[in-house]
Amino acid sequence: MPVDEFDVAVLGLGGMGSQTLLHLAKAGCQVIGVDQYFPPHTYGSSHGLSRLIRKGYFEHPEYVPLIERAFELWAALQQQGSQNLWTQCGILEGGPENGTLVQGLQKSIEQHNLDLPIVSAENVARRYPGFNLPSHWQMHFEKEAGFLRPEACIETALGLAKQLGATQSLGHPIEEMTSLNRGVEIVTRARRIIAAKVVLTLGPWSPLWKSHVDIPIRLLHKRLLWFRPSHQNHWIQGNCPCFLFESENQFFYGMPAYDQVGLKLARHDGGVPIQSVHQQVDATEEEHSVLDFAARHFTPSLEHVEQTASCRYSMSADEQFVFGQSPLDPRIHYLAGLSGHGFKFATVLGEVMSRWVLSDELAEDAQFLHRRRFTSN
Ligand SMILES: Cc1cc2nc3c(=O)[nH]c(=O)nc-3n(C[C@H](O)[C@H](O)[C@H](O)COP(=O)(O)OP(=O)(O)OC[C@H]3O[C@@H](n4cnc5c(N)ncnc54)[C@H](O)[C@@H]3O)c2cc1C
């Protein structure tokens, strides 16, 4: 089999890899992207028609500068591609005043001067009559937030990367990776590649490459539900924003109905631990908790589940993303442990990764995500 040589090989072309490939192609690199399937596909972490995007980052205020850059890059990508990637319908978010979500939001708002005004319970009830929320919850509204269409985002990034000259090798898994003096050799059934540098963006398959991706990752199976509510008008985009609520230490989120797609509702915490991506699970308990939340906080209650899907979270030890380098070969870089909240950052993480690989310097704004945080004490 002939050997093809590249400056960089990006292995895994889901949300993260497709953006990394695009940024490397934009930088003028000879780059190849490899995936075992034909992305976008439904086997990993980047499918399910919608992903929340918001600046009010309750999880950690240090994400805010990254998400601000991600917003700029998504807007630019939207201009360059032909598909609708992003709907800015706003997000209503809140819960108990002393809860994790509201406390975390306040930190981000104060540190970064974010525009997320408090909305009174009366205003929420008047504006969105489908929600039945406790009047003591503190609610915020973020106008610029909304949802991304992950499949269209991946398709657009891969399409633009191709136009810029990036090579793509799809439909065959990487079987071997060997460090040589002149680069890293990557073998699939169809090709042999030698790349001076390698990026691993393998999502929930990362634990299979743990000699390189040297962090513990727990996989969680997650369930998504779509409803066809009886009061359809309450829930269509235009009348309903995205939402994220903390209720009794659980986190529920959703997106309005649009086109032929119903109202989406899912739980962010919890999930069923799995040992491998393709493990089948019984998700009844998670579904019940979503239905129970809907019964308590939607009026009239949502009953008709129209569609469901399964997806996987790759959880790092502290639930924050991890930029690392293989302990066996520092030319191999990885981005892993996206922990169920990474998609909105894909544009900026792709940019950060491409610059890191090319310059050997990880951007200041992403230093808090470096793998060394697990070894510093
Ligand atoms: C149910 C659910 C809801 C979510 N909601 C949100 C949200 O609202 N907002 C948000 O920001 N984020 C959200 N996330 C998180 C976000 O979607 C993920 O963080 C992101 O999609 C991870 O992308 P990835 O590129 O790391 O993984 P993936 O998209 O899974 O990509 C990994 C790729 O690697 C390829 N691969 C693996 N092994 C090999 C091999 N040996 N050879 C070749 N190719 C290989 C796979 O085929 C795959 O295409 C959610 C995730 C889930 C599951």
Ligand as a Chemical Component Dictionary entry (heavy atoms), coordinates in Angstrom:
data_LIG
# 
_chem_comp.id                   LIG 
_chem_comp.type                 NON-POLYMER 
_chem_comp.pdbx_formal_charge   0 
_chem_comp.three_letter_code    LIG 
# 
loop_
_chem_comp_atom.comp_id 
_chem_comp_atom.atom_id 
_chem_comp_atom.alt_atom_id 
_chem_comp_atom.type_symbol 
_chem_comp_atom.charge 
_chem_comp_atom.model_Cartn_x 
_chem_comp_atom.model_Cartn_y 
_chem_comp_atom.model_Cartn_z 
_chem_comp_atom.pdbx_ordinal 
LIG C1  C1  C 0 -27.258 13.729 24.445 1  
LIG C2  C2  C 0 -26.203 14.795 24.316 2  
LIG C3  C3  C 0 -26.576 16.120 24.449 3  
LIG C4  C4  C 0 -25.618 17.131 24.383 4  
LIG N1  N1  N 0 -26.025 18.436 24.481 5  
LIG C5  C5  C 0 -25.115 19.413 24.320 6  
LIG C6  C6  C 0 -25.539 20.769 24.267 7  
LIG O1  O1  O 0 -26.744 21.061 24.352 8  
LIG N2  N2  N 0 -24.593 21.726 24.080 9  
LIG C7  C7  C 0 -23.268 21.423 23.960 10 
LIG O2  O2  O 0 -22.475 22.343 23.809 11 
LIG N3  N3  N 0 -22.840 20.146 23.986 12 
LIG C8  C8  C 0 -23.724 19.143 24.164 13 
LIG N4  N4  N 0 -23.325 17.834 24.159 14 
LIG C9  C9  C 0 -21.886 17.520 24.088 15 
LIG C10 C10 C 0 -21.353 17.548 22.681 16 
LIG O3  O3  O 0 -22.309 17.092 21.767 17 
LIG C11 C11 C 0 -20.074 16.702 22.655 18 
LIG O4  O4  O 0 -19.180 17.265 23.607 19 
LIG C12 C12 C 0 -19.417 16.733 21.295 20 
LIG O5  O5  O 0 -20.344 16.401 20.309 21 
LIG C13 C13 C 0 -18.243 15.757 21.299 22 
LIG O6  O6  O 0 -17.687 15.721 19.994 23 
LIG P1  P1  P 0 -16.423 14.820 19.679 24 
LIG O7  O7  O 0 -15.908 15.288 18.379 25 
LIG O8  O8  O 0 -15.517 14.823 20.859 26 
LIG O9  O9  O 0 -16.989 13.317 19.574 27 
LIG P2  P2  P 0 -17.735 12.590 18.356 28 
LIG O10 O10 O 0 -18.647 13.522 17.673 29 
LIG O11 O11 O 0 -18.305 11.320 18.890 30 
LIG O12 O12 O 0 -16.569 12.276 17.318 31 
LIG C14 C14 C 0 -15.632 11.260 17.488 32 
LIG C15 C15 C 0 -15.326 10.714 16.093 33 
LIG O13 O13 O 0 -14.191 9.853  16.165 34 
LIG C16 C16 C 0 -14.389 8.807  15.237 35 
LIG N5  N5  N 0 -13.553 7.654  15.594 36 
LIG C17 C17 C 0 -13.481 7.039  16.798 37 
LIG N6  N6  N 0 -12.628 5.997  16.761 38 
LIG C18 C18 C 0 -12.116 5.959  15.508 39 
LIG C19 C19 C 0 -11.167 5.111  14.849 40 
LIG N7  N7  N 0 -10.541 4.079  15.454 41 
LIG N8  N8  N 0 -10.891 5.366  13.550 42 
LIG C20 C20 C 0 -11.479 6.400  12.910 43 
LIG N9  N9  N 0 -12.380 7.224  13.475 44 
LIG C21 C21 C 0 -12.701 7.025  14.762 45 
LIG C22 C22 C 0 -15.875 8.512  15.376 46 
LIG O14 O14 O 0 -16.386 7.791  14.280 47 
LIG C23 C23 C 0 -16.463 9.896  15.525 48 
LIG O15 O15 O 0 -16.907 10.426 14.286 49 
LIG C24 C24 C 0 -24.255 16.795 24.210 50 
LIG C25 C25 C 0 -23.879 15.462 24.047 51 
LIG C26 C26 C 0 -24.837 14.460 24.085 52 
LIG C27 C27 C 0 -24.421 13.028 23.896 53 
# 
loop_
_chem_comp_bond.comp_id 
_chem_comp_bond.atom_id_1 
_chem_comp_bond.atom_id_2 
_chem_comp_bond.value_order 
_chem_comp_bond.pdbx_ordinal 
LIG C1  C2  SING 1  
LIG C2  C3  SING 2  
LIG C2  C26 DOUB 3  
LIG C3  C4  DOUB 4  
LIG C4  N1  SING 5  
LIG C4  C24 SING 6  
LIG N1  C5  DOUB 7  
LIG C5  C6  SING 8  
LIG C5  C8  SING 9  
LIG C6  O1  DOUB 10 
LIG C6  N2  SING 11 
LIG N2  C7  SING 12 
LIG C7  O2  DOUB 13 
LIG C7  N3  SING 14 
LIG N3  C8  DOUB 15 
LIG C8  N4  SING 16 
LIG N4  C9  SING 17 
LIG N4  C24 SING 18 
LIG C9  C10 SING 19 
LIG C10 O3  SING 20 
LIG C10 C11 SING 21 
LIG C11 O4  SING 22 
LIG C11 C12 SING 23 
LIG C12 O5  SING 24 
LIG C12 C13 SING 25 
LIG C13 O6  SING 26 
LIG O6  P1  SING 27 
LIG P1  O7  DOUB 28 
LIG P1  O8  SING 29 
LIG P1  O9  SING 30 
LIG O9  P2  SING 31 
LIG P2  O10 DOUB 32 
LIG P2  O11 SING 33 
LIG P2  O12 SING 34 
LIG O12 C14 SING 35 
LIG C14 C15 SING 36 
LIG C15 O13 SING 37 
LIG C15 C23 SING 38 
LIG O13 C16 SING 39 
LIG C16 N5  SING 40 
LIG C16 C22 SING 41 
LIG N5  C17 SING 42 
LIG N5  C21 SING 43 
LIG C17 N6  DOUB 44 
LIG N6  C18 SING 45 
LIG C18 C19 SING 46 
LIG C18 C21 DOUB 47 
LIG C19 N7  SING 48 
LIG C19 N8  DOUB 49 
LIG N8  C20 SING 50 
LIG C20 N9  DOUB 51 
LIG N9  C21 SING 52 
LIG C22 O14 SING 53 
LIG C22 C23 SING 54 
LIG C23 O15 SING 55 
LIG C24 C25 DOUB 56 
LIG C25 C26 SING 57 
LIG C26 C27 SING 58 
# 
